[in-house]
Amino acid sequence: MTDPRRPAGAHPLPEARADMERARHIPDTPQTRSPTHRLAFTDTDFLSRQDMRPVRLQLELLKAHLTLDEAGIRSTVVMFGGARIPAPGAAAGAHPGLAALTGYYDEARAFARQITLRSIAGGGGENVIVTGGGPGVMEAGNRGAEDAGGRSIGLNIVLPHEQAPNPFVTPELSFNFHYFAVRKMHFLMRASAITVFPGGFGTLDELFEALTLIQTGRMSRVPILLFGESFWRGIINWEALADSGTIHAEDLGLFRFVETADEAMAALDADGFPF
């Protein structure tokens, strides 16, 4: 017989949230004060144990995945780039090399704005800007999306420095990660295009991760645009990789160089990018 106290369609087992609330009002006794009495999923000491790493990995994967699904975000345009590249008006005192790269902040901002305007025109669920959520190029990407009046995602990570998300990330789409591996999965799981601006080790890691996944067929091919040909050719001898036989010559076609936001948009249009 149906329980008349249970709303139609409700699950017959108690909600975890309800039990959490009940647990706050239990009698104070030596037994209830013991860590072993805590509900397992509310016990941060237990969840932080080394042998609980597989569970933490799963939680980090699911939290962002479910949230983005619920937000109706079906695809993203990824923006990788250096956290240290300042906005043009904030370049005073910066390393001379970084000061020379400030123009890419403006290009990243302009590109994100144009992508977001097209995303909004298409309903807002496709090609949403995603960055690492930090300063520099990442800030420019989120800022450009805000300029257009749209949403953007920030995938922050706990580091000794640069931990706080930039103020332009959509608050409801601001995530924080412990595991680099899970964070990188979220960058690529919904990616419809990848843009890479000048940056350091982290940017190089993200670029080569994506190139390797596409080269090996572990990820569908998507446009990869490298902003700043002189920068990229200055730090990597791409042709030497092909000449040595360590990659195939056709692998050099996995990416293309662009200089400006307008050039990047034209390259995507030429590729028949689905806006």
Residue pairs with C-beta under 8 A, 6 or more apart in sequence:
3 12
6 12
16 39
16 41
19 39
20 39
20 42
23 38
23 39
23 42
26 32
31 37
35 43
35 45
35 46
38 46
40 46
40 47
41 47
46 52
47 55
47 56
56 178
56 179
57 179
57 181
57 182
60 177
60 178
60 179
60 182
60 183
61 182
61 185
61 186
63 175
64 155
64 175
64 186
65 186
65 189
67 172
67 173
67 175
68 153
68 173
68 190
71 151
71 172
71 173
72 124
72 125
73 125
73 128
73 151
73 153
73 173
73 190
74 125
74 126
74 190
75 125
75 126
75 127
75 128
75 190
75 191
75 192
76 127
76 128
76 129
76 130
76 153
76 190
76 191
76 192
77 115
77 127
77 128
77 129
77 130
77 191
77 192
77 193
77 194
77 195
78 130
78 131
78 187
78 188
78 191
78 193
78 194
78 195
79 108
79 111
79 112
79 129
79 130
79 131
79 137
79 138
79 141
79 195
79 197
80 131
80 132
80 137
80 187
80 194
80 195
80 196
80 197
80 199
80 203
80 206
80 207
81 104
81 108
81 136
81 137
81 138
81 140
81 141
81 195
81 196
81 197
81 198
81 199
81 203
81 227
82 98
82 101
82 136
82 137
82 197
82 198
82 199
82 200
82 203
83 132
83 134
83 135
83 136
83 137
83 138
83 162
83 199
83 200
83 202
84 94
84 95
84 98
84 135
84 136
84 200
85 98
85 101
85 102
85 104
85 105
85 136
85 137
85 197
85 198
85 199
86 94
86 98
86 99
86 102
86 105
86 136
87 102
87 105
87 106
87 139
87 140
88 102
88 103
88 105
88 106
91 98
91 99
91 102
94 102
101 198
101 228
101 231
104 137
104 140
104 197
104 198
104 227
104 228
105 136
105 137
105 139
105 140
106 140
107 197
107 227
107 259
107 260
107 261
108 137
108 140
108 141
108 144
108 195
108 197
108 227
108 261
109 140
109 141
109 143
109 144
109 147
110 144
110 260
110 261
110 262
111 141
111 144
111 195
111 261
111 264
111 265
112 129
112 140
112 141
112 142
112 143
112 144
112 145
112 147
112 148
112 152
113 144
113 145
113 147
113 148
113 261
114 144
114 148
114 261
114 265
115 127
115 129
115 144
115 145
115 265
116 128
116 129
116 144
116 145
116 147
116 148
116 149
116 150
116 151
116 152
117 148
117 150
118 127
118 275
119 125
119 126
119 127
119 128
119 129
119 150
119 275
120 148
120 149
120 150
121 275
122 275
124 150
124 151
126 192
126 274
126 275
127 192
127 193
127 275
128 145
128 150
128 151
128 152
128 153
129 141
129 142
129 144
129 145
129 150
129 152
129 153
130 152
130 153
130 154
130 155
130 186
130 187
130 190
130 191
131 137
131 138
131 139
131 141
131 142
131 152
131 153
131 154
131 155
131 169
132 138
132 154
132 155
132 156
132 157
132 183
132 202
133 142
133 153
133 154
133 155
133 156
133 165
133 166
133 169
133 174
133 175
134 154
134 156
134 162
134 165
134 166
135 162
135 166
136 199
137 197
137 198
137 199
138 154
138 166
139 166
139 168
141 152
142 152
142 154
142 166
142 168
142 169
142 170
143 166
143 168
145 151
145 152
145 168
145 170
146 152
146 168
151 170
151 173
152 168
152 169
152 170
152 173
153 169
153 170
153 173
153 174
153 175
154 165
154 166
154 169
154 170
154 173
154 174
154 175
155 175
155 177
155 183
155 186
155 187
156 163
156 164
156 165
156 174
156 175
156 176
156 177
157 176
157 177
157 178
157 180
157 183
158 176
158 177
158 178
165 174
165 176
175 186
177 183
177 186
184 206
184 209
187 206
188 194
188 209
188 210
188 213
188 219
191 210
191 222
192 222
192 273
192 274
193 222
193 223
193 224
193 225
193 268
193 273
194 207
194 210
194 222
194 223
194 224
194 225
195 224
195 225
195 227
195 264
196 203
196 206
196 207
196 224
196 225
196 226
196 227
197 203
197 227
197 228
198 227
198 228
198 231
198 232
207 224
207 226
210 219
210 224
211 224
211 251
211 254
211 255
212 218
213 219
214 220
214 221
214 222
214 224
214 254
215 247
215 251
215 254
221 254
223 256
223 267
223 268
223 271
223 273
224 254
224 255
224 256
225 255
225 256
225 257
225 258
225 264
225 267
225 268
226 232
226 255
226 256
226 257
226 258
227 257
227 258
227 259
227 264
228 257
228 259
229 257
229 259
232 238
232 257
238 252
239 252
241 247
241 251
242 248
242 249
242 251
242 252
256 267
258 264
258 267
268 275
